[in-house]
């Protein structure tokens, strides 16, 4: 079985030593920085534009606010002081998703300076995974494991490595261990997706319940309902949608979810009611229109279904479901038209 791995940025910044990572230059509290430190740093840099430490600190603040500006700040810091491994590592981390070439180069420069920081090996492992170099990733993870790294991070990275090798059971155990050590949204998403992909919808639902505080109410309900549907438990999914609907009768997620579960139970009139209300909220909602078209089709109202799929293609000419179903509907409509004409012909004879 081949699995597509979406690279998730496990690295969330250099930080201080409170999560097991290497100590960094002391920085003021970020809550205060967001309010006043940027202004102070800008003033300092106007007076002393060649202050590499000020550029580094500016980048550390900006990476929470504006990644592109943070990259520029770190680039300026290494331009002024190319012997500072922290600035190189920060540049590599922040640019990893937006500019791979820049990130790789920054990481190479940090390596040339002889750094043994845990984050260096963590980033090296990330790139090795991205390049398909499993053996290299393992070696880097071994180097990282010997450093002062938060265990939940190493467990998550090892799980991703195992997932890339196709060992889904071991990967699941690794993600579970990481989530047990410290529940984080990225690890939850990876474990949740793996459970759904391996047909463990009920376990995914139980995991979603544990992650409610991480996800927020709406995302929690969405994950929980999807998990119950994956577990082939539409009644449990419907209970989630129903709860959301009772809290807000104009909740599009709840309306479309109820429509979907009603279709699964062949209660098509009820499905049409909910889906139509979702369309009232947004006439361009393709998901809601597809539900209407499907309900009409399964109700054998072929002409109404044909009109809905036609409308969908006007909104999205490449919609795969509409393009697939329309020719089949045309055949059915023509069949019934011919049958009706034949019956009328017999009646008039």
N, C-alpha and C positions, 0 to 999 in steps of 0.2 A: 504494500500500500504506500502510495506516495502522498506526502503531506506538504502543503504549501505553507511555509513559515513566514509570517509577517514580522519583520524585525521591530521589536518594541524597545524604546529607549529605557532600559532599566536604570541607566545612570541618571541620577537626579541632581547632580551637582557635587562639588567637592565637599562642602559641609565641614563641620568640626568633628571632633572625635566622639560625639555622643552616640553615633550609630556604628562605631567600630572602624571608621575610616581614618586615614592618616591626618594628623593635625594640619591646619592651614593657617595662613596669616589671620590674626584676629580681626573680625569685622564687627561693626555695630549691629544691633538688632535690625533685622530687615524691615520690621514695621516702622521703625524710625527712619530708616534709609529711604523708604518709599515716600515719606513725607518731606524730608528735608535734606538728606545727604547728597542727592543728585545735584541740588542747587549749589550746595557747598563745594562739591567736586568740580562742577562746571566753573565756578569762580576761581578755584585753585588752579585749574588747568589753563584758565585765561591768563593767570599770572605766571604760571610755570608749565607751559605746554609740553615740556620734555620730561615730565614726572611719570616714569613708567609705573610706579606703584599706584598712583592716582588713576591711571588708565585701567589698570588691572581691577582696582576696586570699583570703578565705574562699570566695567564689564560684568562683574559679579552681581551688581544691582540690576543692570539692564537685562540679564539673562532671565530674570523673572518677569520682565515687562515686555521687552522687544528683542527678539533673538538676533535680528539683522544688525541692530545697533550694538548689541553685545559683541558680535563677531568683529565689528569694526574697532571697538574699544580694545579687545584682546589683540587684534592685529597691530594696533598702535603700540600696545604694551611690549610685544615681542620685537617690534621694530626698534624700540628704544633700548630694550634690554633682552638680547637674544639668548641669554644664559639663564633665564628664569623658567624653570620647568613647570611651575604652577600655571604661568600664563600660557605656555604651549599646550599643556593638558586641558586647560579651560577652553582654549580655542578649538582643540580637537573634539572635545565633548559637545560644545554648543553648535558646531558646524557639521556634526556627524550626519544629520538628516538632510540638511539643505545643500551642502557642498562637500561631497565625499572626498574629492581630490584634496581640498583644503584641509579637511580633517585628517586624512592619511598623512599628509606632509607635516602637519603640526605634531602628530603622534611620532613620526620618524625623528623630528627634531628633538622631542623630549627624550626619546631613546638614545640619541647620540650624546645627550648630556649625562647619560648614565643613571637615569631615574629608576628607582625600584618601587615607586608608589603603587599601591593596590589598583588605583584607577587606571594606571598605564596598562597593566596586564588585563584588566577588565575590558578596556577599549580594544586591546589587541585581540582578545577572544571574540569580541563582537564582530570585528572585521573578518576574522578567520571564519566565523560562522557564515557571514554574508558571502564570502568567497568559496564556500563549500569545502574549506580545509578543516575537516573534523579533527584530524590528528593534531594539527597546529593549535586548534581551539582547546583541545584537551590539555596540551602542554601549557598553554597560557593560564588555563584555569588552575592547573596544579601550582603554578607560580603564584597566582593570586590567593589560593587557599592558604599558602604559607605566610601571607601577609595579614595585616590587621584589617580584615574586611568583615562587614556585617554578615553573619551566616545566611540570613534570608536571601541576600543578593547572590551568593555563590550557589545556593541550592537552586535558585531560579535559573541561573545561567546553565548549570549542569542539566537541568530539566529540558531546557531548550536544545541543548546539544543532543540529548537522548531522543528528543522528538525528531530532530533532523536525521537521526540514524534509523528512525522508524520504530523505535522501542517505545510504543505509546504507554504501556503499563508502567514502565520505570519512569517515564516522563511525568505521568499522572502522579505517581508517588512523590516525585521531586517537587512538583508544583504544590502538592498538598503540604509537604514539609515546609516549604517556603512560606506558604499562606498561614500555616500554623505558627511559625516563628514571628511573622509580622504581616498582617493582612494589608495588601496593597492592591489598588485597582488594576495595574498591569498584570500582576500574577493572577488575579481573579479572572480577567478576560481570557488569558491563555488557558487556564484550567477549565473554565466554562466552555470555551470553544472546543477543547479536546474532548470533554465529556459528551457534548452533543454529537461530535463527529464519530465517536466510538459507540453511539447508541445508549448512552447512560443519562437519559433525560431526567429521570427522577433524582439522580445524584446531583445533576446540574441545578435542579429546583431547590434541593436542600442547601447547596452551596450559595445560591442566590439569596436565600433567607439569611445566611450568615453575613452576607455582604451588603445588607440593606443600608447601613450607615455610610458605606463607602460610595454607593451608587446614587443615592438620592431617590426620592419616592417614585418618580416617573420611570427612570431607567431600571430601577429595581422591579417594578411591575412588569415592564417589557421583558426583562430577562426571565423572570419567573414564569410568565405566561408562555414564552417560547419554549422553555424547558418542559413544561407540562405537555405542550403539543408534541414535542419531540418524544416524550414518554408515552404518547398515544393516550393521554388522559384529558380529553377535551372538556370534561366537566370541571376538572380542577382549573384548567385555563380559563374557562368561562367564569368561574368564581372570581378570578383575579380581574378580568375585564369588568365584571358586574360591580365589583367594589369600586373600581375607578369611575365607572359610569354613575354610580350613586353619589359619588363625591362631586362629580361634575358632568352633567348630562350633555355638555358640549365638548367633551374630551374625544378628539378624533381617534386617538389610540384605542380607547375603550369601544367606541362605535364600530370601528373596523374589526376589532377583535371579536366583538359579539357577533358581527355579521359572519366572520369566518367560522366560528364555532357552530352557528346556526346552520350554515351550509353543510358542515360536516355531519350534522344530525338530520339533514334533509328537511329542515324547517325553513323553507325558502321565503315565505312571505315575511317572516320575522327578520330574516337576513336582509331582505330588500329594504325593510324599514330602517334598520340601523345604517346600512351602507348609503342609502339616500340622504340620511341626515348628515353623514360625513361629507357627502358631495355638496350639500347646502352650505357647509362651512368653507369648502374650497372646491370650486367647480373643476379645477385642474388636478385634483387628487386622483392620480392614475390607479393607485391601489384600491381606492374605494370604487372607482368605475369598473375595474376588473372584477371586483366582488359582485357588483350588480350584474355584469354581463354573465358571469358564471352562474349566478342564481337563476337568472332567466333561462339560460341554456339547460340547466338541470331540471328546471320546471317545465321544459319543452316549449317555452315561449321563444321560438327561434327568431321570429322577426324582431322582437324587442332586444334579444341578445345581439342580433346582427347590427341593429342601430347603435347599441352601446359600444361594440367593438369598433365600429366605423368612427364613432366620436373619439375613441381612444387613439386611433391612428391619425386623426386630425391633430391631436395634441402631441403625439409621439409617433412619427411615421415608422420608427424602427422597432416598435413594441413587439417582442417576440411572441407573446401569448396571443395577441390580437391577430397577428399575421398567420399564426398556426391554426387558430380556430375559425377564422372567417371562411376559408375555402370549404371546410367541413360543414359549416352552417349553410352555405350556399347550396351544397349538395342536398342537405336535409330539407331545406325550404323548397327546392325544385322538386324533390321527391313528393312532398306533401301537396304541392300545387298540382302536380300531374295526377296524383291519386284523387284529389278533390275534383279535378276536371273530369276524370273517368267516372266517378260516382255521379256527378251531375249529368253527364252524357247518358248514363244508364237510366237515370230518373226521367229524362225527357223523352226517351224512346217509347 
